[in-house]
Amino acid sequence: MRCVYGQDKSVGGFVARRIAHLHGGIEKFGAFKAVGVVDTSGRPVAGIVFHDYQPDYRTCQISMASATPMWAKPEIITELLSIPFKQYGVFKVFTIIPHTSLKVIKFNLHLGFVREGVGRHQFGKGSHAVFCGMIEPEFRKMVRRLTEPRNIQKAA
C-alpha cells in the first residue's frame, strides 16, 4: 500500500461515491485536496479528502472512505493524518459521521478521535450526525501509539 498525491478530483470522486449522504457529489466538498491509497497493483483502495479548511481557526474537516479495511496500516494512517497537522498547521481535524455508521465511528474512536457531540437530523429527518475531533496533542499521541514497537513478552 502507498499514498498517491496530485489526483484530487479522482480521489475525491472515489470518496464521494462511498459516502451515502454525499450522493456521489464531489462538489459537496467545496474546495478540497485529496490523497489516495493504492494497493501493490495500483488499484485504489482508500482515499481521504481535506475540506472545510479554516486557516483563521486552524481547523479542517476530513472525509475518508475505502473499498477494503486492509489499507489501514499504521504508516499509511500516520502519513495521511500528518498532512493537515504538519502541512496545513491545523490544531484540529474533525469528522461528521452518520449515527448509523457504527463501524466508521468505532474506527475514528480507535484512531484517537474524540466524540464531541451529535447533530440532530443533520442528514435529514431521523438521520443524525456524530461529530468527532482530534486536536494536535491527540495526533502526536496517536503517532506514538502507532509507531512505537510493541513490548511483547515471551511465553514462559
ROBAGU-65921 format. One line per field, with one value per residue: residue number from 1; residue in one letter; chain; y, z, x of N, C-alpha, C, O in turn. Coordinates in nm, 3 decimals, padded with zeros to 5 digits, m for minus. Each point is the difference from the previous one (the first is absolute). Example, Ala and Ser with C-alpha at 12.3 -4.5 7.8 and 13.67 -1.06 7.14 Angstrom:
2
resi c(1 / 2)
resn c(A / S)
chain c(A / A)
nyy c(m00.569 / 00.107)
nzz c(00.780 / m00.138)
nxx c(01.319 / m00.139)
cayy c(00.119 / 00.119)
cazz c(00.000 / 00.006)
caxx c(m00.089 / 00.082)
cyy c(00.120 / 00.109)
czz c(00.000 / 00.073)
cxx c(00.090 / m00.077)
oyy c(m00.002 / 00.111)
ozz c(00.066 / 00.017)
oxx c(00.104 / 00.051)
***
This chain:
156
resi c(1 / 2 / 3 / 4 / 5 / 6 / 7 / 8 / 9 / 10 / 11 / 12 / 13 / 14 / 15 / 16 / 17 / 18 / 19 / 20 / 21 / 22 / 23 / 24 / 25 / 26 / 27 / 28 / 29 / 30 / 31 / 32 / 33 / 34 / 35 / 36 / 37 / 38 / 39 / 40 / 41 / 42 / 43 / 44 / 45 / 46 / 47 / 48 / 49 / 50 / 51 / 52 / 53 / 54 / 55 / 56 / 57 / 58 / 59 / 60 / 61 / 62 / 63 / 64 / 65 / 66 / 67 / 68 / 69 / 70 / 71 / 72 / 73 / 74 / 75 / 76 / 77 / 78 / 79 / 80 / 81 / 82 / 83 / 84 / 85 / 86 / 87 / 88 / 89 / 90 / 91 / 92 / 93 / 94 / 95 / 96 / 97 / 98 / 99 / 100 / 101 / 102 / 103 / 104 / 105 / 106 / 107 / 108 / 109 / 110 / 111 / 112 / 113 / 114 / 115 / 116 / 117 / 118 / 119 / 120 / 121 / 122 / 123 / 124 / 125 / 126 / 127 / 128 / 129 / 130 / 131 / 132 / 133 / 134 / 135 / 136 / 137 / 138 / 139 / 140 / 141 / 142 / 143 / 144 / 145 / 146 / 147 / 148 / 149 / 150 / 151 / 152 / 153 / 154 / 155 / 156)
resn c(M / R / C / V / Y / G / Q / D / K / S / V / G / G / F / V / A / R / R / I / A / H / L / H / G / G / I / E / K / F / G / A / F / K / A / V / G / V / V / D / T / S / G / R / P / V / A / G / I / V / F / H / D / Y / Q / P / D / Y / R / T / C / Q / I / S / M / A / S / A / T / P / M / W / A / K / P / E / I / I / T / E / L / L / S / I / P / F / K / Q / Y / G / V / F / K / V / F / T / I / I / P / H / T / S / L / K / V / I / K / F / N / L / H / L / G / F / V / R / E / G / V / G / R / H / Q / F / G / K / G / S / H / A / V / F / C / G / M / I / E / P / E / F / R / K / M / V / R / R / L / T / E / P / R / N / I / Q / K / A / A)
chain c(A / A / A / A / A / A / A / A / A / A / A / A / A / A / A / A / A / A / A / A / A / A / A / A / A / A / A / A / A / A / A / A / A / A / A / A / A / A / A / A / A / A / A / A / A / A / A / A / A / A / A / A / A / A / A / A / A / A / A / A / A / A / A / A / A / A / A / A / A / A / A / A / A / A / A / A / A / A / A / A / A / A / A / A / A / A / A / A / A / A / A / A / A / A / A / A / A / A / A / A / A / A / A / A / A / A / A / A / A / A / A / A / A / A / A / A / A / A / A / A / A / A / A / A / A / A / A / A / A / A / A / A / A / A / A / A / A / A / A / A / A / A / A / A / A / A / A / A / A / A / A / A / A / A / A / A)
nyy c(m00.118 / 00.095 / 00.142 / 00.066 / 00.063 / 00.177 / m00.118 / 00.211 / 00.084 / m00.053 / 00.123 / 00.200 / m00.014 / m00.020 / 00.187 / 00.156 / m00.083 / 00.075 / 00.199 / m00.165 / 00.042 / m00.143 / m00.196 / m00.067 / 00.092 / m00.047 / 00.019 / m00.212 / m00.083 / 00.028 / 00.193 / m00.073 / m00.110 / m00.069 / m00.145 / m00.042 / m00.148 / m00.020 / m00.122 / m00.201 / m00.045 / 00.085 / m00.205 / 00.115 / 00.097 / 00.166 / 00.074 / 00.151 / 00.037 / 00.122 / m00.014 / 00.135 / 00.014 / m00.058 / 00.085 / 00.094 / m00.160 / 00.048 / 00.075 / m00.205 / 00.069 / m00.160 / m00.028 / m00.141 / m00.069 / m00.157 / m00.065 / 00.110 / m00.175 / m00.115 / 00.133 / m00.090 / 00.063 / m00.134 / m00.161 / m00.178 / m00.161 / m00.141 / m00.171 / m00.179 / m00.148 / m00.131 / m00.129 / m00.120 / m00.209 / m00.171 / m00.124 / m00.131 / m00.179 / m00.184 / 00.119 / 00.080 / m00.212 / 00.034 / m00.115 / m00.040 / m00.069 / m00.093 / 00.109 / 00.042 / 00.200 / m00.165 / m00.100 / 00.098 / m00.035 / m00.193 / m00.009 / 00.098 / m00.110 / m00.148 / 00.099 / 00.006 / m00.102 / 00.221 / m00.165 / 00.087 / m00.152 / 00.100 / m00.083 / 00.126 / m00.219 / m00.074 / m00.207 / 00.168 / 00.052 / 00.072 / 00.187 / m00.152 / 00.196 / m00.144 / 00.127 / m00.010 / m00.024 / 00.131 / m00.035 / 00.213 / 00.118 / 00.075 / 00.200 / 00.190 / 00.081 / 00.131 / 00.214 / 00.142 / 00.091 / 00.178 / 00.182 / 00.058 / m00.011 / m00.163 / 00.068 / m00.085 / m00.046 / m00.018 / m00.130 / 00.000)
nzz c(00.000 / m00.138 / 00.098 / m00.012 / m00.098 / 00.097 / 00.173 / 00.019 / m00.200 / m00.082 / 00.064 / m00.094 / m00.205 / m00.014 / 00.038 / m00.156 / m00.142 / 00.104 / m00.102 / 00.137 / 00.200 / m00.054 / 00.079 / 00.136 / 00.165 / m00.195 / m00.145 / 00.025 / m00.157 / m00.189 / 00.108 / m00.184 / 00.192 / m00.168 / 00.152 / m00.176 / m00.005 / m00.023 / m00.133 / 00.094 / 00.028 / 00.208 / 00.087 / m00.123 / 00.158 / m00.073 / 00.155 / m00.069 / 00.123 / m00.129 / 00.182 / m00.145 / m00.190 / 00.208 / m00.199 / m00.083 / m00.117 / m00.202 / m00.158 / 00.084 / m00.174 / 00.141 / m00.207 / 00.141 / m00.141 / 00.042 / m00.106 / 00.104 / 00.117 / m00.189 / m00.055 / 00.109 / m00.173 / 00.153 / m00.112 / m00.033 / 00.151 / 00.049 / m00.140 / 00.018 / 00.165 / m00.107 / m00.142 / 00.068 / 00.071 / m00.140 / m00.111 / 00.082 / 00.085 / m00.105 / 00.055 / m00.179 / 00.079 / m00.201 / 00.162 / m00.212 / 00.208 / m00.202 / 00.072 / m00.207 / m00.012 / 00.045 / m00.194 / m00.115 / 00.056 / m00.053 / m00.211 / m00.049 / 00.053 / m00.155 / m00.166 / 00.069 / m00.163 / m00.021 / 00.133 / m00.203 / m00.154 / 00.088 / m00.203 / 00.155 / m00.028 / 00.116 / 00.071 / 00.133 / m00.102 / 00.209 / m00.113 / 00.160 / 00.103 / m00.099 / 00.181 / m00.189 / 00.208 / m00.147 / 00.218 / m00.042 / 00.167 / m00.062 / m00.102 / 00.113 / 00.106 / m00.122 / m00.030 / 00.169 / 00.023 / m00.131 / 00.106 / 00.171 / 00.025 / m00.133 / 00.174 / m00.154 / 00.116 / 00.082 / m00.176 / 00.169)
nxx c(00.085 / m00.152 / 00.145 / m00.214 / 00.193 / m00.100 / m00.077 / 00.079 / 00.056 / 00.202 / 00.176 / 00.041 / 00.092 / 00.225 / 00.120 / 00.042 / 00.155 / 00.183 / m00.014 / m00.067 / 00.090 / 00.164 / m00.079 / 00.167 / m00.120 / 00.099 / m00.172 / m00.071 / 00.140 / m00.113 / 00.042 / 00.107 / 00.041 / 00.131 / m00.079 / 00.134 / m00.169 / 00.224 / m00.136 / 00.029 / m00.220 / 00.021 / m00.032 / m00.151 / 00.128 / 00.134 / m00.145 / 00.151 / m00.185 / 00.137 / m00.130 / m00.104 / 00.121 / 00.057 / 00.065 / m00.188 / m00.108 / 00.091 / m00.145 / m00.043 / m00.124 / m00.069 / 00.084 / m00.103 / 00.160 / m00.157 / 00.188 / 00.167 / m00.076 / m00.022 / m00.169 / m00.173 / 00.125 / 00.093 / 00.109 / m00.132 / m00.043 / 00.167 / 00.036 / m00.133 / 00.034 / 00.148 / m00.112 / m00.176 / 00.041 / 00.036 / m00.149 / m00.163 / 00.102 / m00.080 / m00.182 / m00.114 / m00.004 / m00.096 / m00.106 / m00.055 / m00.055 / m00.026 / m00.182 / m00.070 / 00.102 / m00.147 / m00.054 / m00.164 / m00.213 / m00.099 / m00.075 / m00.197 / m00.188 / m00.065 / m00.115 / m00.213 / m00.117 / m00.033 / m00.078 / m00.048 / m00.046 / m00.183 / 00.044 / m00.100 / m00.040 / 00.177 / m00.057 / m00.064 / m00.191 / 00.042 / 00.042 / 00.032 / 00.036 / 00.142 / m00.033 / 00.123 / 00.079 / 00.109 / 00.046 / 00.053 / m00.092 / m00.203 / 00.005 / 00.039 / m00.180 / m00.138 / 00.062 / m00.032 / m00.204 / m00.041 / 00.078 / m00.133 / 00.225 / m00.078 / m00.122 / 00.139 / m00.188 / 00.209 / m00.043 / m00.148)
cayy c(00.118 / 00.127 / 00.119 / 00.061 / 00.143 / 00.071 / m00.050 / 00.045 / m00.021 / m00.143 / m00.050 / 00.059 / m00.076 / m00.131 / 00.017 / 00.045 / m00.111 / m00.095 / 00.064 / 00.003 / 00.130 / 00.089 / m00.040 / 00.001 / 00.136 / 00.054 / 00.144 / 00.023 / 00.027 / 00.136 / m00.005 / m00.112 / m00.075 / m00.140 / m00.094 / m00.135 / m00.114 / m00.106 / m00.125 / m00.026 / m00.001 / 00.134 / 00.019 / 00.083 / m00.073 / 00.094 / 00.140 / 00.098 / 00.133 / 00.109 / 00.107 / 00.094 / 00.051 / 00.133 / 00.040 / 00.091 / m00.079 / m00.114 / m00.122 / m00.061 / m00.121 / m00.107 / m00.106 / m00.117 / m00.115 / m00.107 / m00.117 / m00.111 / 00.048 / m00.041 / 00.116 / 00.073 / m00.033 / 00.114 / 00.098 / 00.071 / 00.089 / 00.107 / 00.088 / 00.074 / 00.097 / 00.099 / 00.108 / 00.123 / 00.050 / 00.046 / 00.087 / 00.112 / 00.062 / 00.008 / m00.047 / m00.099 / m00.057 / m00.057 / m00.082 / 00.002 / m00.137 / m00.040 / m00.077 / m00.141 / m00.055 / m00.039 / m00.041 / 00.121 / 00.067 / m00.081 / 00.017 / 00.133 / m00.001 / m00.083 / 00.079 / 00.103 / 00.109 / 00.010 / 00.030 / 00.133 / 00.032 / m00.052 / 00.097 / m00.062 / 00.010 / 00.067 / m00.054 / m00.014 / m00.046 / m00.133 / m00.038 / 00.088 / 00.000 / m00.006 / 00.085 / m00.046 / 00.089 / m00.034 / 00.118 / m00.029 / m00.090 / m00.134 / m00.052 / m00.045 / m00.122 / m00.107 / m00.036 / m00.079 / m00.131 / m00.079 / m00.021 / m00.059 / m00.146 / m00.059 / m00.076 / m00.134 / m00.084 / m00.140 / m00.098 / m00.076)
cazz c(00.000 / m00.001 / m00.023 / m00.132 / 00.008 / m00.125 / m00.073 / 00.086 / m00.056 / m00.005 / 00.138 / 00.055 / m00.054 / 00.065 / 00.137 / m00.005 / m00.039 / 00.109 / 00.115 / m00.043 / 00.007 / m00.104 / m00.125 / m00.107 / m00.044 / 00.038 / 00.023 / 00.138 / 00.083 / m00.019 / m00.032 / 00.072 / m00.045 / 00.030 / m00.015 / m00.018 / 00.041 / m00.100 / 00.037 / m00.072 / m00.145 / m00.040 / 00.012 / 00.114 / 00.109 / 00.100 / m00.027 / 00.103 / m00.055 / 00.096 / m00.045 / 00.102 / 00.066 / 00.056 / 00.052 / 00.114 / 00.120 / m00.004 / m00.003 / m00.131 / 00.001 / m00.084 / m00.037 / m00.046 / m00.047 / m00.053 / m00.062 / 00.085 / 00.121 / m00.002 / m00.023 / 00.126 / 00.063 / 00.082 / m00.073 / m00.092 / 00.083 / 00.047 / m00.113 / m00.039 / 00.101 / 00.015 / m00.098 / 00.056 / 00.117 / m00.032 / m00.117 / 00.011 / 00.131 / 00.076 / 00.138 / 00.014 / m00.111 / 00.048 / m00.090 / 00.024 / m00.040 / 00.031 / 00.125 / m00.032 / m00.048 / 00.124 / m00.025 / m00.027 / 00.129 / 00.078 / m00.060 / 00.040 / 00.143 / 00.015 / m00.041 / 00.099 / m00.008 / 00.116 / m00.035 / 00.054 / 00.008 / m00.100 / m00.071 / m00.023 / m00.132 / m00.084 / m00.136 / m00.030 / 00.112 / 00.053 / m00.028 / 00.084 / m00.027 / 00.113 / m00.023 / 00.067 / m00.026 / 00.049 / 00.008 / m00.028 / 00.099 / m00.017 / m00.119 / 00.040 / 00.081 / m00.093 / m00.074 / 00.092 / 00.022 / m00.123 / m00.053 / 00.096 / 00.001 / 00.111 / 00.097 / 00.004 / 00.096 / m00.041 / 00.082 / 00.089)
caxx c(m00.085 / 00.072 / m00.081 / 00.010 / m00.029 / m00.020 / m00.117 / m00.110 / m00.134 / m00.035 / m00.009 / m00.123 / m00.112 / 00.004 / m00.052 / m00.140 / m00.087 / m00.011 / m00.064 / m00.140 / m00.066 / 00.053 / m00.065 / 00.100 / 00.025 / 00.130 / m00.015 / m00.044 / 00.118 / 00.048 / 00.143 / 00.059 / 00.117 / m00.023 / 00.111 / m00.049 / 00.082 / m00.011 / 00.065 / 00.125 / m00.023 / m00.041 / m00.145 / m00.040 / m00.065 / m00.048 / 00.029 / m00.034 / m00.025 / 00.017 / m00.090 / m00.044 / 00.120 / m00.020 / 00.130 / m00.012 / m00.031 / 00.091 / m00.079 / m00.022 / m00.082 / 00.050 / m00.093 / 00.076 / m00.079 / 00.086 / m00.062 / 00.040 / 00.068 / 00.141 / 00.084 / 00.023 / 00.128 / 00.045 / 00.080 / m00.089 / m00.083 / 00.087 / 00.031 / m00.120 / m00.040 / 00.108 / m00.018 / m00.059 / 00.071 / 00.136 / 00.005 / m00.094 / 00.018 / m00.126 / 00.000 / m00.106 / m00.074 / m00.126 / m00.081 / m00.145 / m00.033 / m00.138 / m00.007 / m00.019 / 00.127 / 00.065 / 00.138 / 00.078 / 00.015 / 00.093 / 00.132 / 00.047 / 00.032 / 00.120 / 00.116 / 00.030 / m00.096 / m00.087 / m00.140 / m00.025 / m00.142 / m00.092 / m00.084 / m00.130 / m00.060 / 00.100 / m00.007 / m00.142 / m00.083 / 00.032 / 00.139 / 00.082 / 00.144 / 00.092 / 00.117 / 00.122 / 00.112 / 00.133 / 00.085 / 00.140 / 00.062 / m00.054 / 00.066 / 00.135 / m00.018 / m00.035 / 00.120 / 00.085 / m00.064 / 00.005 / 00.135 / 00.091 / m00.002 / m00.078 / 00.078 / m00.060 / 00.070 / 00.013 / m00.073 / 00.092)
cyy c(00.125 / 00.113 / 00.057 / 00.145 / 00.057 / m00.050 / 00.035 / m00.037 / m00.148 / m00.059 / 00.055 / m00.074 / m00.138 / 00.009 / 00.036 / m00.113 / m00.099 / 00.058 / 00.031 / 00.140 / 00.102 / m00.030 / 00.009 / 00.137 / 00.060 / 00.150 / 00.031 / 00.020 / 00.147 / m00.007 / m00.112 / m00.044 / m00.144 / m00.082 / m00.139 / m00.102 / m00.109 / m00.125 / m00.022 / m00.005 / 00.135 / 00.026 / 00.088 / m00.084 / 00.093 / 00.141 / 00.086 / 00.136 / 00.100 / 00.117 / 00.083 / 00.049 / 00.145 / 00.048 / 00.093 / m00.075 / m00.123 / m00.132 / m00.048 / m00.124 / m00.104 / m00.101 / m00.113 / m00.107 / m00.103 / m00.110 / m00.124 / 00.055 / m00.028 / 00.118 / 00.060 / m00.047 / 00.122 / 00.106 / 00.081 / 00.099 / 00.119 / 00.098 / 00.087 / 00.106 / 00.102 / 00.121 / 00.122 / 00.057 / 00.059 / 00.096 / 00.122 / 00.074 / 00.013 / m00.047 / m00.111 / m00.046 / m00.059 / m00.078 / 00.014 / m00.129 / m00.028 / m00.093 / m00.150 / m00.068 / m00.040 / m00.042 / 00.121 / 00.077 / m00.074 / 00.016 / 00.135 / 00.004 / m00.081 / 00.077 / 00.104 / 00.123 / m00.005 / 00.035 / 00.131 / 00.035 / m00.063 / 00.117 / m00.067 / 00.029 / 00.071 / m00.045 / m00.025 / m00.059 / m00.144 / m00.046 / 00.100 / m00.015 / m00.007 / 00.080 / m00.054 / 00.094 / m00.056 / 00.129 / m00.043 / m00.086 / m00.144 / m00.067 / m00.051 / m00.128 / m00.119 / m00.047 / m00.084 / m00.140 / m00.090 / m00.036 / m00.062 / m00.152 / m00.050 / m00.083 / m00.136 / m00.086 / m00.144 / m00.089 / m00.081 / m00.146)
czz c(00.000 / m00.029 / m00.138 / 00.011 / m00.139 / m00.085 / 00.076 / m00.054 / 00.000 / 00.141 / 00.067 / m00.048 / 00.063 / 00.139 / m00.004 / m00.039 / 00.114 / 00.128 / m00.039 / m00.001 / m00.099 / m00.137 / m00.119 / m00.047 / 00.055 / 00.034 / 00.143 / 00.095 / m00.003 / m00.046 / 00.082 / m00.062 / 00.041 / m00.022 / m00.008 / 00.058 / m00.104 / 00.052 / m00.087 / m00.152 / m00.051 / 00.004 / 00.120 / 00.106 / 00.107 / m00.044 / 00.117 / m00.068 / 00.115 / m00.052 / 00.119 / 00.084 / 00.043 / 00.062 / 00.121 / 00.131 / 00.013 / 00.012 / m00.143 / 00.019 / m00.089 / m00.024 / m00.059 / m00.048 / m00.056 / m00.063 / 00.083 / 00.126 / 00.000 / m00.021 / 00.130 / 00.076 / 00.079 / m00.078 / m00.098 / 00.078 / 00.047 / m00.112 / m00.036 / 00.103 / 00.030 / m00.090 / 00.063 / 00.117 / m00.035 / m00.119 / 00.013 / 00.132 / 00.079 / 00.143 / 00.018 / m00.135 / 00.057 / m00.110 / 00.039 / m00.060 / 00.029 / 00.122 / m00.025 / m00.048 / 00.118 / m00.020 / m00.022 / 00.131 / 00.086 / m00.052 / 00.041 / 00.146 / 00.027 / m00.039 / 00.104 / m00.013 / 00.125 / m00.049 / 00.069 / 00.012 / m00.111 / m00.059 / m00.035 / m00.140 / m00.100 / m00.146 / m00.042 / 00.120 / 00.038 / m00.025 / 00.066 / m00.034 / 00.131 / m00.040 / 00.082 / m00.036 / 00.054 / 00.000 / m00.007 / 00.108 / m00.009 / m00.124 / 00.035 / 00.082 / m00.089 / m00.076 / 00.087 / 00.018 / m00.123 / m00.043 / 00.099 / m00.006 / 00.121 / 00.087 / 00.020 / 00.093 / m00.051 / 00.094 / 00.081 / m00.036)
cxx c(00.089 / m00.097 / 00.029 / m00.048 / m00.027 / m00.116 / m00.127 / m00.137 / m00.038 / m00.012 / m00.125 / m00.124 / m00.011 / m00.064 / m00.148 / m00.096 / m00.024 / m00.062 / m00.143 / m00.060 / 00.057 / m00.062 / 00.096 / 00.041 / 00.129 / m00.010 / m00.043 / 00.117 / 00.039 / 00.145 / 00.064 / 00.131 / m00.025 / 00.126 / m00.061 / 00.097 / m00.024 / 00.071 / 00.124 / m00.019 / m00.048 / m00.149 / m00.033 / m00.071 / m00.056 / 00.034 / m00.040 / m00.012 / 00.012 / m00.083 / m00.044 / 00.118 / m00.025 / 00.131 / m00.007 / m00.022 / 00.088 / m00.076 / m00.017 / m00.087 / 00.067 / m00.112 / 00.082 / m00.097 / 00.097 / m00.083 / 00.028 / 00.065 / 00.150 / 00.096 / 00.053 / 00.123 / 00.048 / 00.076 / m00.086 / m00.087 / 00.083 / 00.030 / m00.121 / m00.037 / 00.109 / m00.024 / m00.066 / 00.080 / 00.136 / 00.005 / m00.090 / 00.017 / m00.128 / 00.022 / m00.102 / m00.051 / m00.128 / m00.069 / m00.146 / m00.054 / m00.148 / m00.003 / m00.017 / 00.128 / 00.088 / 00.145 / 00.091 / 00.024 / 00.102 / 00.144 / 00.059 / 00.042 / 00.126 / 00.126 / 00.040 / m00.087 / m00.087 / m00.140 / m00.037 / m00.148 / m00.079 / m00.077 / m00.131 / m00.050 / 00.093 / m00.006 / m00.145 / m00.074 / 00.034 / 00.142 / 00.094 / 00.148 / 00.077 / 00.124 / 00.116 / 00.113 / 00.129 / 00.081 / 00.146 / 00.068 / m00.051 / 00.059 / 00.139 / m00.007 / m00.033 / 00.124 / 00.093 / m00.056 / 00.013 / 00.142 / 00.099 / m00.008 / m00.080 / 00.092 / m00.067 / 00.084 / 00.002 / m00.080 / 00.101 / 00.005)
oyy c(00.004 / m00.021 / m00.008 / 00.028 / m00.060 / 00.037 / m00.084 / m00.055 / m00.035 / m00.081 / m00.072 / m00.023 / m00.046 / m00.084 / m00.060 / m00.006 / m00.076 / m00.071 / 00.090 / 00.037 / 00.110 / 00.081 / 00.035 / 00.012 / 00.046 / 00.051 / 00.113 / 00.047 / 00.046 / m00.094 / m00.010 / 00.034 / m00.026 / 00.036 / m00.036 / 00.029 / m00.034 / 00.007 / 00.087 / 00.020 / 00.015 / 00.107 / m00.019 / m00.079 / m00.041 / 00.021 / m00.037 / 00.036 / m00.018 / 00.053 / m00.030 / 00.013 / 00.084 / m00.021 / m00.006 / 00.045 / m00.072 / m00.088 / 00.076 / m00.081 / 00.034 / m00.027 / 00.021 / m00.010 / 00.032 / m00.013 / m00.102 / 00.106 / 00.044 / m00.017 / 00.067 / m00.049 / 00.113 / 00.119 / 00.118 / 00.116 / 00.114 / 00.121 / 00.120 / 00.114 / 00.103 / 00.110 / 00.109 / 00.122 / 00.105 / 00.098 / 00.111 / 00.115 / 00.091 / m00.074 / m00.082 / 00.080 / m00.040 / 00.022 / 00.024 / m00.019 / 00.033 / m00.089 / m00.080 / m00.123 / 00.061 / 00.030 / 00.001 / 00.047 / 00.062 / 00.011 / 00.008 / 00.053 / 00.037 / m00.016 / 00.039 / 00.098 / m00.106 / 00.091 / 00.012 / 00.087 / m00.071 / 00.086 / m00.087 / 00.116 / 00.063 / 00.079 / m00.089 / m00.047 / m00.091 / m00.109 / 00.111 / m00.098 / 00.064 / m00.028 / m00.017 / 00.049 / m00.084 / 00.068 / m00.117 / m00.092 / m00.094 / m00.121 / m00.111 / m00.090 / m00.110 / m00.120 / m00.101 / m00.099 / m00.120 / m00.101 / m00.052 / m00.056 / 00.057 / m00.065 / m00.013 / m00.013 / m00.048 / 00.026 / m00.032 / m00.077)
ozz c(00.064 / m00.057 / m00.049 / 00.050 / m00.101 / m00.117 / 00.022 / 00.074 / 00.039 / 00.026 / 00.071 / 00.077 / 00.033 / 00.037 / 00.072 / 00.052 / m00.004 / 00.099 / m00.080 / m00.096 / m00.014 / m00.092 / m00.111 / m00.097 / 00.114 / 00.082 / 00.046 / 00.113 / 00.090 / m00.069 / 00.120 / m00.114 / 00.096 / m00.079 / 00.079 / 00.025 / m00.031 / 00.082 / m00.080 / m00.074 / m00.119 / m00.040 / 00.107 / m00.032 / 00.078 / m00.090 / 00.079 / m00.084 / 00.106 / m00.107 / 00.115 / 00.122 / m00.081 / 00.119 / 00.088 / 00.107 / 00.100 / 00.078 / m00.096 / 00.089 / m00.102 / 00.087 / m00.090 / 00.047 / m00.041 / 00.024 / m00.016 / m00.005 / 00.091 / 00.018 / 00.000 / 00.113 / m00.041 / 00.021 / m00.024 / m00.040 / m00.004 / 00.021 / m00.023 / m00.037 / 00.062 / 00.032 / m00.008 / 00.014 / 00.053 / 00.005 / m00.034 / 00.013 / 00.082 / 00.031 / 00.091 / m00.092 / 00.116 / m00.119 / 00.116 / m00.122 / 00.109 / 00.014 / 00.089 / m00.013 / 00.026 / 00.084 / 00.046 / 00.025 / 00.059 / 00.079 / 00.039 / 00.033 / 00.085 / 00.063 / 00.008 / 00.072 / 00.060 / m00.081 / 00.122 / 00.078 / m00.085 / 00.072 / m00.087 / m00.043 / m00.095 / m00.091 / m00.080 / 00.096 / m00.083 / 00.044 / m00.049 / m00.062 / 00.099 / m00.101 / 00.122 / m00.112 / 00.091 / m00.103 / 00.017 / m00.036 / 00.026 / m00.001 / m00.039 / m00.018 / 00.021 / m00.017 / m00.046 / m00.003 / 00.012 / m00.068 / m00.041 / m00.015 / 00.109 / m00.047 / 00.081 / m00.017 / m00.059 / 00.120 / m00.048 / 00.065)
oxx c(00.106 / m00.107 / 00.113 / m00.109 / 00.036 / m00.010 / m00.087 / m00.082 / m00.112 / m00.088 / m00.070 / m00.093 / m00.110 / m00.081 / m00.080 / m00.112 / m00.097 / m00.018 / m00.026 / m00.067 / m00.055 / 00.012 / m00.040 / 00.074 / 00.004 / 00.077 / 00.016 / m00.019 / 00.070 / 00.039 / m00.025 / 00.033 / m00.072 / 00.087 / m00.087 / 00.117 / m00.114 / 00.091 / 00.035 / 00.097 / m00.029 / m00.046 / 00.058 / m00.089 / m00.086 / 00.082 / m00.087 / 00.082 / m00.059 / 00.028 / 00.031 / m00.010 / m00.036 / 00.023 / 00.086 / 00.042 / m00.007 / 00.037 / 00.013 / 00.024 / 00.059 / m00.083 / 00.081 / m00.113 / 00.111 / m00.120 / m00.067 / 00.063 / 00.071 / 00.121 / 00.103 / m00.011 / m00.025 / m00.020 / 00.029 / m00.014 / m00.045 / m00.005 / 00.015 / m00.031 / m00.026 / 00.044 / 00.058 / 00.012 / 00.038 / 00.074 / 00.041 / m00.042 / m00.015 / 00.094 / 00.012 / m00.018 / m00.006 / 00.023 / m00.032 / 00.004 / m00.047 / 00.085 / 00.026 / 00.004 / 00.104 / 00.085 / 00.114 / 00.111 / 00.088 / 00.093 / 00.116 / 00.106 / 00.081 / 00.105 / 00.116 / 00.019 / m00.019 / m00.019 / 00.008 / m00.037 / 00.053 / m00.051 / m00.005 / m00.001 / m00.047 / 00.024 / m00.028 / 00.062 / m00.006 / 00.037 / 00.022 / 00.042 / m00.036 / 00.064 / m00.012 / 00.009 / 00.001 / 00.011 / 00.033 / 00.073 / 00.076 / 00.021 / 00.038 / 00.082 / 00.052 / 00.020 / 00.052 / 00.074 / 00.024 / 00.020 / 00.103 / m00.109 / 00.006 / 00.093 / m00.092 / 00.122 / m00.097 / m00.011 / 00.109 / 00.071)
***
